[in-house]
Amino acid sequence: MRMRRFVFGGILVLVCGTVYLSAQDPSDEVRISTMRPVVRGRTQAAASMKAEATRAADRILQAGGNAFDAAVAGQAVLGLVDAASNGVGSDAVILVYDAKAKAVVSINAEGTAPRLATIEWYQKNLGGKLPQSDTLLSGTVPGVVDAWYTLLDRWGTMTFAQVLQPAIDTAENGFPIGERMAAAIAGSRKLKKYPTSVKVYFPGGAAPRPGDIFRNPDLARTLRKLVDAEKENAGRGRHEALKAARDRFYKGDIARTMAKFSEEQGGLFRYEDFASYTDKVETPVSIDYRGYRVYKNASANQGPTELFTLNILEGYDLKKLGHNSPDYIHTSIEAVKLALGDREKYLGDMDFIQIPYEGLLSKEYARERRTLIDPEHASLELRPGVPEKFTKTTQALNRPVHINLEGEADHEGDTSYLAVIDRDRNMVSFEPSLHSGFGTGVVMADLGFIFNCRGDYYSLVAGEANALAPGKRPRSTLQSTLVMKSNQPFMIVGSPGGDDQVFRTIQTLLNIVDFGMNVQEAIEAPRWATRSLSGVTSCGLAVRGRWGRWRRLWSIRRRAC
């Protein structure tokens, strides 16, 4: 078995296989000059946004742990060394491949809104607007710790004591801080707003400089509390011991500390919000794209948007259009825009809304949507379709769609990512996020971690798919991806980037499947992104990478708005 891994420009991919990636004639493939080589291994691989987290995951694999153990260890460290993007206070979406069961499973660890959070509350107290991201009023219950528990309890082999030790060591002994994180801390107004955050991130009253050893002893103590709870209950068996660690966070003293601190800070979270929380283990959604089975999380995330797009693009000979040609870029962007229209109208928390996936994922629906693409002109609006026509029940959902034009859409995103595959070909695609840089900016009391601000992504328009409701998960920009080929693991891919996540991961997949690139070429290849999204007041096209022939793109101008 061959493993290939790398990270470049915010995209991370693991590809595994016993044959060459492309079935095309090698002479017909698109070649890209790359800055880095493809990294290959024999049995297992891990990759993440930070080297320290990758080493932690690899350390667990080398010690005999499996992909699920390694994913927990890696993300726990990732939350420390990539603290602006994720941490214990994060939400997450995860896809796993259970090699023994030969099944892909979705874990939705998106946070839920507190019970006091209603549309009426925001109308009465905040003028009908969602708060800025620098307050606990924009948070959701963190889901990452419950995701750790689910991974370890259902599929793992190790204890919390084993998998959290790398993070505890890093938090206690510190790590040399890099230029990017040092600059982010120094420039963060959020962190400076809260004394608890200043204590952690401005030790001695000053922001750390590049090369300084950064420590977080408060976070180490919080993680040790989980380990202590596990050890105290070890005599009750592995399941009960793991659950005791998880429950200390959501039902024990940690939850009570978070609830008390929230109330003191004017937040809406109370103890019951944490005590009632649980992640959702679900069946993922998937489609076949040119013989590859692409999986996404089903509920409360934007991942299915990529599936809608792939279904539309499958009707085109993308190779014939030419890689990154004006026709290829125009067609791809128009397909994405159609998919985004359906995202806005139909995607959300499946505990609260109906999502007509039978129609949305059908090839017949994609064929109808494809007819809306004008090869000569860009569309000027988001156009959700009527997928119910392609379901057993033909009654269309009478659901409003409100396009928010306040502020700017998030294109960079403050999200992290981790991918692991082990010797048995178990796979984990793990995407945790604080939603915005340093989330709310609020370090919860003396617990050492920052609370996410995912709650600022709800809609306050009643009846919409993403409308706020107590206990509801927002439809986030998160998305995890697993790809299978001939019922065998093929690729794990993920990226930060807010709305741009769909554009980044879909281009990576197309580069490999349609254009025959290897993984390094697929990600170093120049990328496009549309700026015609629901949160943008002016439309346009953004490009990133080493574009050698700008004139090829100029003809798109005649089609654009």
N, C-alpha and C positions, 0 to 999 in steps of 0.2 A: 504494500500500500504506500502510495506517495502522498505526502502532505506538502502543501505550499502555503506560505503565509507572508503577509506584509502589511504595513500601514503606511499610507501616504495621503497627504492632503485631506485628512479628515475622513477617509474611507478605509474600512478594515475588512479584509477578506481572508478566509481560509478555504482552500480548495483541496479536495481529496479525490483520488481516483487511481485506477490501475491502468488506464489508457490515456493517451494524449487528449487534452481538453477538447479539441475540435475535431469533428468528423469531416471537415472540409479538406479539400486539396490544399496542402501547405502553401503552394504557389499562389493560391487565391486569397490568402489571409491578409489582413491589414497589420502591418508592422509599425510599432511605435518605438522611437529611441527613448530608452528609460535611463533614469539616474541611479537606480538601484537594481540589484539582481533579484531574481526569484529565490526565496529561501525555501529549501526542501528538507524534509525529514523522513524517517522510516516508519515511525509508529504512532506518534502523537504530536499535537501542536497546540499552542495557545498564542493569542495575540490580543492586544488591547491598545488603548490610547496612550498608555504610559508604561515604560519599561519596568518600573518597580512592580506594577500589577501583573504584568506578564511573567516576571520572575516568580512571583508568589504562586501563580497558577501552575507554573512549570514545577516548582518545588513540591507541590502536592502530587502532581502526576508522577514525579520521580520517586516519591515516597510510597507509591502504590495506590494513591487515590484515583478516582475516576473523574470524568469530565464534570460531573455535578459537584463533587467536592472542590475541584479546582476552580470552578466558576464562582463559588461562594468566596473562597480565599482571595481570588483575584479581584473581585468587585469590592470586597472589604478594604483592600489596600488601595484600589482605584479611588474610592471615596475619600481617601486621605490625601493622596498625591495629585488628584485632579478635583480638588474640593470645590472649585468654582462651578463644576458641571454636575457633580453627583455626590452621594454620600449616604449615611444612615438615614437621613431625612428625605431621601429620594422616593420617587415612584419608579416603575419599571415595566417593560413588557419583555417577555422571554419566550423563546421557542426552544424546545428540546426534542432530540431524537433519541428514543429509547431503543437501543439496538436489539435488546433481548425480545421486546414486544414488537419490534419492527413498526413503531408508531411514532408519529410526530404529535406533540402535545403543546398547547399554549398555556402559559401562566400569565395572567393579567394582574399585575401588582400596581396598577394605577391607584392613586389615592382617591378617597371619597370625601365629599363635602360634609362639613359638620351638620348636626341636626338643626342648629339655629340658622343655618345659611339658607335663606329663601329669596326668591325674586322680590317679594314684598319687603323683606328686610333691607335689601340694597336700594330699593326705590325710596323707602322711608328715610334711611340713614345716610345714603351716599348719592342721592339724586338720581337713582336709576342707573348708576355706572359701577362697573367693577373697579376695585381699587388698583392702585399701582402695585408693582411687584415687591415693594419694600415694606410689607406689613403682613402680619399673620392672617389678616382678612383675605389674603390671596392664596392661602395654603390649602392643601388637602392632606389627609392622614397618610403618613409615609408608608409605603408598601414593601420596601426592600427587605426588611428583616423577616417579614412573613414569607417572602420569596426565598430567602435563605433556608428557612425552615422547610418549605415545600420541597426544594431541591434535595436537601439532605435526607428528609424523612422518606420521600417516595423513591429516590433513586441513589442517594449517596451511600457511602460506606464509612465515612469518618464522623468524628464528633465536632461540635462547635469549638471545643478546646483546641483541636488540631487545626481546623481550617481558619480560625480567627487569630491564631498565634502570629502569623506574619504581619497582620495589621496591628496587633497589640505591640509587637516589637518595633514596628515602624513609628507608631504613635509615641511610644515611650522614648526611644533612642533618637528619633528624628531622621530626616533625610535632607540632602542639600536642595534647596529650593531653586527652581529655574527662573530664567528671565521673564517668561510669559506669566507664570503664576505670581511672581513678585510684583510685576507691573499691574496685574489685575487686582491684587490686594491693595496696593498703594492708591489705585484710582477708583476704588469702590466706595461710593457714598453710602451704600446700604450698610456695609460693615461698620462704618464710622458712626452710624446712627444709634447702635445698640451697645451698651456697656459690656454685655456678655460676649458680643462678637469682637469688640476691641480687645478684650482680655485674651482671646485665643489668637487673633490674627495681627494684633499690634502689640506684641509682648514688650514691655518696657516703654510703651507709648509710641513706638516707631514701627513702620512697616518693614518687614524683612527684606534684605537685599539679596540679589542673586548670589548663590553660593552659601548663604547662611543656612545653618541647620535648623529646620523647622520641626517643632515638636507639638504634640497635642495630648498632654497627659489626661485631660478631662475625657477625651474620646476613648483613650486606653482604659480608663476606669469604667466607662459605660460598657465597653465590650467585655471587660472582665466580669461585670455583673451577669451577663448572659452565660458566660462560662461557669461562674459560681453556681448559678441556678441549675445548670445541667449536671454539675458534679454532685450537688446536693440530692438530686433525684436519680442518680445513676443506678441505684438499687432497684428501681421500678422498671428497668428495661430501657433500651435505646430510644424507642418512640416517645415514652413519657419524659425521658431526660431532655430530648430535643424540644419537646413541647413546653417543658418548664422554662427553658431558655427563651423561647419565643413569647410565652405568656408573661414573662417578667417585663418584656418591652411593652406589650399591649394591654396587660391587665394588672401589672405589678407596680412597684415603686417608680419605675421609669415613666409609665403612663401617667401616674398621679403627678409626677413632677412636671411633665409636659402640660397637663391640664391646668394645673395651678399657675404655671408661668403664662399660659395662653390667656387666662382670665385676667391676670395682673396687667398684661400688655394690651388689653382690649380686644383680644381674639375671640373667636366664637367656639373654639374647641373645648370640649369638656371630656371628663374621664370616659363617659359612655361612648364617645366617638371612637376612641382608641380601643376600648374593650370589645366593641362590636365588629371591629374590622377583620376582614379576611380576604386574602387574594382569591382569584377565580381561576380554577383549573378547567380549561375549556377545550373543545375541539377546534382546531384552527380551520381557516378557509384556505382553499388552494385552487389553482388552475393548472392545466397543461399548456406550456408554451413551447412549441416546436420540439416536443418530446421530453421536456424538462418539467418536473412537478415543482411549482413554486408555492411555498407556504407562508401565510401571514397570520398574525393574531386577529381574532374575529371581532372583538368588542373593544369599544372605547379607545381607539387609536386610528391613525390614518393609513396603516399598512395596506388594507385592501385597495386603496387608491392605485397602488402599483399594479395590482392584478387587473383592475379595470383597464388601465392603460395598456398593459401587455396584450390583453384580449383584442383591443382595437388595433394595435400595431401588428398583430399576427397576420392581418389581412394584407400587409404590404411586403414587398420584396425590399427589405431595408438594405441588403447588400447591393442591390442594383441602384438604389437611390444614392449610395456612396456615403462612407463614414464622414460625419460632420459636414456634409454638403448642405447648401441652403435648403434643398428639398427635404433632406433627412431631418434637419433641425426643425423646420417649419411643421412637418408632419408629426414629429414626436411631441412638440410643444402643444399643438392643437389637440392631440390625443390626451395629453396630460390635463389640459384645461377642461375637456369633457369629463374626465375622471374626477377632477376637483369639484365640478358642479354636483356630481353624485355624492362626493364626500360631504359637502356642506348640507345636503338635504337628508341623507340617509344614515350616515355613520354616527354612532354614539354608544352609550352603555346599554347593552342588550338586556339588562335587568329592568330597564325602564322603557325601552322603545323596541319596535319591530324593525328589523333590517331585512329587506327582501332579497337575500343573497341568491336565491334560486334564479331570479331574473338578472340581478346585477352581474353575476359571474357567468351567465350563459353566453355562448358564442353567437347565438341569434341576436341577443341584445347588443353585443359588440358590433355586429354587422350593421344594425340599424344606426348606431351611434357613429359609425365610420362614415356614413353618408353625409353627415353634418360638416365634415372637414372640407373646406374650400382650399384647393391647392394654390390659389393665387392671393387669398386674403386672410388676415388674422381675424379670429372672432373677437368681439369686443365685450363679451359678457360671459359669465358662468352660466352654463345651460344644463341643469339637471334633467335627466330623462324620466321615462315612465317604465321602469323595469318590471312592474307588476303585469304588464302585458305578456311577459314571458314566464309567468308563474301559473300554478294551478288555480290560484284565486286571482282574478283580473281586476279587483277593485283597487284603484290607485290610492296611495296614502295622501290624505289631505293635510299636508304638513307645510307650515310656512318656512321660507328661506330668507333670512335677513342678512344682507351683505354689510359687514362692518367696515366702514371706511375711516374709523378713528385710529390715529397712530400709524405705525408701520408694521408690516408683517415681519416675522422673525425668520431671517434667512441663514444666519450662522448657527443659532441654537446653542444652548448650554447643556449639552447632553454628552454622555460618554458611552463607551462600548467595549465589550469583551466577547471573544469567541474562543471556544475550546472544543477539541475533539480528542478522544482518548484511543488507546490501543484496540478497544472493542468497537470503535466507531460510534460510540455515543457522542452526540453533539449538543452544544449549548450556544445559543445566540442571545446575549444578555445586554439589554439597553436600558441603563438607569439614567435618571435625569432630575435636575433641580428646576428645569424649565427655563430659567433665566440665570444670568451670571450671579452666582452665589445665592440663587433662589430668592427667598424673602430677605436675605441678609441677616436673619435672626438666628443666632446660636441659642438653642433652647436651654435656658438656665445654665447649670454647670455640667451639662451632658456632652458638650464638645462637638455637636453636629448642627448643621444648618438645616432649617425647615424649607421645604420646596415652596414654590409659588404657582403651582399648576392651576390653582383655582381661578387665576385671572384669565383662564381660557374658556370658561363657560360662556354661554349666551344668556342674556337676561330677557330674551323674547320667549314668552310662554308658548309651548307647543313645538318649538324647534327641536331637532334631534339632540342638540347639545345644550338644551336649556337647563339651567341650574335647578337642582332639587336636592334636599337633604339625603345624604347617603349615596348620591349618584357620582359616578366617575365621569370626568370630562373627556370629550373626544380629543385626545392629545395629538401632537405631531409625531409621537414616537412610532417606531415600526421596527420589528425584527424580521429577519428573513432566513429561511432554510430552503435549499434547493436539492432535490433528489433526481437521480438519473437511473432509469431501469431499476427502481426500488432500492438504489444504493445511495449513500451520502455523496453529494457532489460539491456543495458550496455553502458556506456560512458568510453572510455579508451584512454589514450595518454601518451607520454613519451618524454623526451629529448633523445639525443643520436646520432645525425647525422645519418649515415647509419644504426646504430644499432636500430633505432626506430622500423623498421620493425620486427627485431628479437624479441624485447621485447614485443611489443603488440601482435604479433601472438602467442607467447608462453603463454601469459596471457589468450588469448581466447581459445587456445587448452587445457590449464589446466582446464578451467571451463567446456567447452563443451565436450571434449573427455575424460577427466579424473575425472570429477565430483568434482573438488575442489571448496571451497568457495573462495571469492575474496581475503581474506588475504592469504590463502594457495597458491593461483594462482600466487601471486607476490613474496612471500617469497621463493617459490620453486626455486632451483638453475636454472640458465639460461645459455644457450650457445650462442655464436656468431661466425660466420665465419669471418676470416680475409682475405678471398680470394675475395677481392673486386677490383674495377677498379683503386683505388688510392693506392694500396698496392703492393710493389715490391716482397714481400715474403708472401706465404699463410700460413694458420694455423687455429687453433681452440682456442677460448678463452672461459673460463667458469667463472661464478660468482655465489657466494652463498655458502651454506653449503653442499658440496658434501660429502656424507658419504662413498661412495664406489668408490674411484678413479680407482681401477683396472677395473671396468666396462667400463671406458672410454679408457683404454689403447689399446683395440683392434681396436679402430678407427685409430690408428697410421698406421696400415697396409694398410688402404684405402686412407690415406691422401697423399698429395704431399710432 
